[in-house]
Amino acid sequence: MKRRIFGMETEYGLIFSGRGNTTLSVESALAYLFEGLITQQSGSNVFLKNGGRIYQDTGSHPEYATPECSNVLDLLAHDKAGERIVESLLISLQRELDSRGLAGEVYIYKNNTDSVGNTYGCHENYLVDRNVDFQKLIERLIPFFVSRQIFCGAGKLLRTPSGPRYVMSQRAQHICQRVASVTTNSRSIINTRDEPHADPERYRRLHIIVGDSNMSELATYLKTGLTGLLLQVFEDRYLTRDLSLMDPVQAIREIAFDLTCRKPVKLANGLEMSALDLQWSYLEMASNYYAHHDADPIVTDLLDRWAGMLVKLERDPTSLEREVDWAAKKKLLESYAERKGIRLSDPRLLLMDMQYHDIRRDRSLYYLLEREGKVERVITDVLIEQARELPPQDTRARIRGEFVQAADRKRKSYSVDWSYVRLNDRFGSTIIIKDPFQPVDSRVQMLLASL
């Protein structure tokens, strides 16, 4: 696969459940959470020694952004490392509240909706060349993003006027536009704000905000890896079939309700295709491309897993409980309901829906399945722990991570962003680093040597 910069931003849901008369606002809980970060940076926007960033997002959510990664396995490791970092902050926060006599529990969820209908996102970022026809790229890929929820949806027990229904995707019901330049009030499939965090004359960022947050490693691996793969297919003009949907917003909701994956949606040309049909079409174009181009081991693995996933979805979509979040959670909920003799409307099932996404591994239903060997792994815990401490070694994140670590060690006040580093002393100057593929900078090395 062509070397590319990948990144992911995950907004986490946070609630405080007090005991007795104890109350604590989300804003206060977040303030305590950020106190657990030992750094010479100030406020609630902190870059970490692994090159990533943790900060308070709009709506009082803790958000973790991975460092720049040049391949999807690094991206997966750093996404999971973000979970571990937030989990450790949560545990420290809980100890602090206990020591202050604040009776209650703080919960942080890696999901996309809360109990009152608010939504928060998981945003994917892919660096593309500035000379790419961006509008055509969007049109070619939107049907992929709409239909890929059949294997990367997180699943949700959705309240409807006719009663609760289980749907594939948490974000689907909150998408209201194809594209938009903002990410909050007008939630879209693709965000078109032109902010590459790199040389703007050379690069543009493809910012995907339609995806669910995944607990499943395989789901994250596929949704990001296949997108990177298809970007290369598009750039080399092999993404030739126009699968444009008549109404992508309506289609994404219809697909979310169709657990058979077979209900047809309307294309702009008047034809109809199911989510499975759309995915098979994209796989065919990708396979045709790599029949004429060398495929590295990651590409081969992605293509094989993609085909295998679609075959299983054709046979029985609910049989994918080892691979797919929505299928794994559905089986958990149905098994519990059958065992207890309860209906989908029972509030215990709504709590289980949330508990699947709890990032504390000692109470998360997903991590219970993982401990029991009932979910598919892609990477190891060793790689995840390494990603907590170390930035990717072949991108700009290495420069940033080493700078943060050295400045913290020397107790130097500093400022950092994606494309610059600066010491906040009277001699301080800003060092701009426009190239996200650049892992070493002599100016930064000289600065660190002088500390």
Secondary structure, DSSP 4 states (H G I P E B T S, - for coil): -----EEEEEE-EEEEEESTT----HHHHHHHHHHT---SS-SSEEE-TTS-EEEEETTTEEEEEPPPBSSHHHHHHHHHHHHHHHHHHHHHHHHHHHHTT--EEEEEE-SSB-TTS-B--EEEEEEEETTS-HHHHHHHHHHHHHHTHHHH---EEEEETTEEEEES-SSGGG--EEEES-SSSS-EEEE-----SS-TTTEEEEEE--PPP-S-HHHHHHHHHHHHHHHHHHHTT-------BS-HHHHHHHHHH-TTS---EEBTTS-EE-HHHHHHHHHHHHHHHHTSS---HHHHHHHHHHHHHHHHHHH-GGG-TTT-HHHHHHHHHHHHHHHHT--TT-HHHHHHHHHTTBS-TTT-HHHHHHHTT-S--SS-HHHHHHHHH---TTSTHHHHHHHHHHHHHTT--EEEETTEEEE-STT---EE---TT----HHHHHHHHT-
